[in-house]
Amino acid sequence: MALTLYYHPLSSFCWKTLIALYEADLPFEARLVNLGDPADRAAFQAVWPLAKFPVLRDDARGLTIPESTLIVAYLAQVYPAAASLVPADPDAARQACLLDRLFDSYIHHPFQQIVSERLRPAGHKDPYGVDQSRAKIGEGYDLLAPMVEGPWAMGEAFTLADCAALPALYYADYAVPLAPWPALVAYLERLKARPSIARVLTEAAPWFQYFPLKDG
Ligand SMILES: N[C@@H](CCC(=O)N[C@@H](CS)C(=O)NCC(=O)O)C(=O)O
């Protein structure tokens, strides 16, 4: 198969790319990486030295593409079925990219910081850093709630921005509940009902027991 996605079903950044692949109904081999297994990690590092997933391998073109945003943009550029994920209009494309960056930078990354803190050993905790990350997520919600046009981030078209929004909002809701931002609550519900996203969540469900923040 030409496309291989190195991923893990629980990985939030992998969700962004899975949503895009499912939206476009593109065939690909899903290669689950167990970073806890030294041999699996070493094999993945041979593909991408940073050993961060997702990574897309396109054998037909001899390309290895890391970074979730870049993977979605690549799919949109190369596969007609995925083209609408990045709007053709340059201004709309820029806005979709901006929303992707905002969801990643102000919600997704601070959420990752909170999870990392949860995994730190006793004596190395950073409650001040967690407070800062929570505050940043709240600022992200404030910023993004009025920017989401509805039904999708960019209006009628489902784009890269929505692929980025789902993992960010779905997971951050555990750390900073979305309830005070009803527009984002409603948006997240619409996202969850979208078939591509419902499929990602169904596939992740057996792994949620390993999610460190599932108890809040
Ligand atoms: N900026 C990267 C972030 C990728 C990332 O942080 N991936 C996480 C999983 S969600 C990972 O590989 N974690 C494993 C590790 O850090 O060892 C992207 O957008 O793809």
The ligand as an SDF file (V2000), in Angstrom:
LIG
                    3D

 20 19  0  0  0  0  0  0  0  0999 V2000
    3.9260   18.8150   16.4770 N   0  0  0  0  0  0  0  0  0  0  0  0
    3.7410   17.3790   16.3720 C   0  0  0  0  0  0  0  0  0  0  0  0
    3.4220   16.8320   17.7490 C   0  0  0  0  0  0  0  0  0  0  0  0
    3.4870   15.3320   17.7610 C   0  0  0  0  0  0  0  0  0  0  0  0
    3.3840   14.7710   19.1650 C   0  0  0  0  0  0  0  0  0  0  0  0
    3.6110   15.4590   20.1620 O   0  0  0  0  0  0  0  0  0  0  0  0
    3.0680   13.4730   19.2260 N   0  0  0  0  0  0  0  0  0  0  0  0
    2.9800   12.7920   20.5030 C   0  0  0  0  0  0  0  0  0  0  0  0
    1.7120   11.9640   20.5610 C   0  0  0  0  0  0  0  0  0  0  0  0
    0.2540   12.9550   20.5480 S   0  0  0  0  0  0  0  0  0  0  0  0
    4.1400   11.8280   20.6360 C   0  0  0  0  0  0  0  0  0  0  0  0
    4.6770   11.3550   19.6530 O   0  0  0  0  0  0  0  0  0  0  0  0
    4.5090   11.5250   21.8760 N   0  0  0  0  0  0  0  0  0  0  0  0
    5.5250   10.5410   22.1550 C   0  0  0  0  0  0  0  0  0  0  0  0
    6.7010   11.1040   22.8570 C   0  0  0  0  0  0  0  0  0  0  0  0
    6.7870   12.3430   23.0250 O   0  0  0  0  0  0  0  0  0  0  0  0
    7.5770   10.3170   23.2280 O   0  0  0  0  0  0  0  0  0  0  0  0
    2.6110   17.1040   15.3720 C   0  0  0  0  0  0  0  0  0  0  0  0
    1.7690   17.9710   15.1430 O   0  0  0  0  0  0  0  0  0  0  0  0
    2.5990   16.0010   14.7930 O   0  0  0  0  0  0  0  0  0  0  0  0
  1  2  1  0
  2  3  1  0
  2 18  1  0
  3  4  1  0
  4  5  1  0
  5  6  2  0
  5  7  1  0
  7  8  1  0
  8  9  1  0
  8 11  1  0
  9 10  1  0
 11 12  2  0
 11 13  1  0
 13 14  1  0
 14 15  1  0
 15 16  2  0
 15 17  1  0
 18 19  2  0
 18 20  1  0
M  END
$$$$
